[in-house]
Amino acid sequence: MSMTHGAKGGVGELMKHFTVNAARKDFGAILNDVARFHEPVAIVSDDNAAAVIISMDEWNSIQETLYLHSIPGLTESIKASAAEPLEYGTPASEVDFGV
């Protein structure tokens, strides 16, 4: 596989970059590696247009995170709960998990 170096000074440096032609030639292998290793890959054209390929698991994780952050007050509630001492919590033996 032929790849280029990441963009200077940005988060993109952390991922592999492929030219469009290199990606076209090795797309199956690139796709398999992205899915297997959960590492994003950038595809960059000659005029510097770029896109990122991520695994379906990563995509689903991002979507779940965005959804959870869209629920009003959820982040604050989680932070407040995490800050509480453990003795304020309910013992697991007293929780009805509905099973």
Wavefront OBJ file of the C-alpha trace (Angstrom):
o trace
v 0.000 0.000 0.000
v 1.236 3.468 -0.831
v 0.521 6.161 1.715
v 1.448 9.759 2.276
v 2.387 11.528 5.492
v -0.254 13.192 7.682
v -1.145 16.862 7.510
v 1.241 18.984 9.534
v 0.129 20.289 12.888
v -3.289 18.641 13.094
v -5.029 15.610 14.481
v -4.724 14.100 10.999
v -1.060 13.388 11.701
v -2.185 10.477 13.843
v -3.717 8.552 10.970
v -2.498 7.027 7.748
v -3.073 9.113 4.612
v -3.522 7.685 1.133
v -3.758 9.411 -2.190
v -6.936 8.759 -4.159
v -5.036 6.589 -6.639
v -3.353 4.530 -3.913
v -6.656 4.121 -2.076
v -8.423 3.046 -5.263
v -5.766 0.419 -5.920
v -5.763 -1.006 -2.367
v -9.263 -0.112 -1.192
v -10.183 -3.628 -0.047
v -7.065 -3.941 2.087
v -7.495 -0.417 3.481
v -11.121 -1.130 4.386
v -10.223 -4.419 6.068
v -7.465 -2.734 8.100
v -9.780 0.085 9.198
v -12.423 -2.431 10.308
v -9.933 -4.761 11.986
v -7.702 -2.256 13.783
v -10.239 0.555 14.390
v -7.787 3.157 13.098
v -9.122 5.881 10.784
v -7.577 6.478 7.374
v -7.566 9.723 5.390
v -7.970 9.759 1.614
v -6.552 12.935 0.046
v -6.967 14.130 -3.540
v -4.428 16.085 -5.562
v -6.324 19.319 -4.815
v -6.254 18.538 -1.050
v -9.904 17.531 -0.773
v -9.992 14.909 1.971
v -12.266 12.351 3.566
v -11.823 9.962 6.474
v -12.755 6.283 6.557
v -13.654 4.890 9.980
v -14.913 1.479 11.065
v -18.623 0.873 11.543
v -17.958 0.272 15.254
v -16.295 3.683 15.528
v -19.163 5.319 13.617
v -21.733 3.719 15.921
v -19.750 4.819 18.971
v -19.634 8.412 17.721
v -23.371 8.372 17.014
v -24.114 6.990 20.484
v -21.936 9.654 22.105
v -23.650 12.412 20.133
v -27.065 11.038 21.091
v -26.181 10.821 24.794
v -24.790 14.371 24.749
v -28.052 15.557 23.201
v -30.072 14.472 26.251
v -30.523 17.592 28.406
v -28.845 17.270 31.801
v -27.433 13.777 31.274
v -23.765 14.798 31.248
v -24.190 16.914 34.359
v -26.066 14.089 36.116
v -23.310 11.600 35.347
v -20.617 14.010 36.568
v -22.569 14.707 39.766
v -23.076 10.995 40.417
v -19.392 10.261 39.817
v -18.460 12.921 42.380
v -20.635 11.393 45.125
v -18.919 9.231 47.740
v -19.655 5.518 47.298
v -21.417 5.305 50.668
v -24.193 7.538 49.223
v -24.979 4.972 46.554
v -27.403 2.055 46.635
v -25.771 -1.366 47.118
v -26.123 -3.558 44.006
v -27.854 -6.212 46.135
v -30.746 -3.749 46.674
v -31.214 -2.816 43.023
v -34.029 -4.479 41.064
v -32.509 -5.136 37.643
v -35.783 -6.621 36.374
v -34.354 -10.071 35.708
l 1 2 3 4 5 6 7 8 9 10 11 12 13 14 15 16 17 18 19 20 21 22 23 24 25 26 27 28 29 30 31 32 33 34 35 36 37 38 39 40 41 42 43 44 45 46 47 48 49 50 51 52 53 54 55 56 57 58 59 60 61 62 63 64 65 66 67 68 69 70 71 72 73 74 75 76 77 78 79 80 81 82 83 84 85 86 87 88 89 90 91 92 93 94 95 96 97 98 99
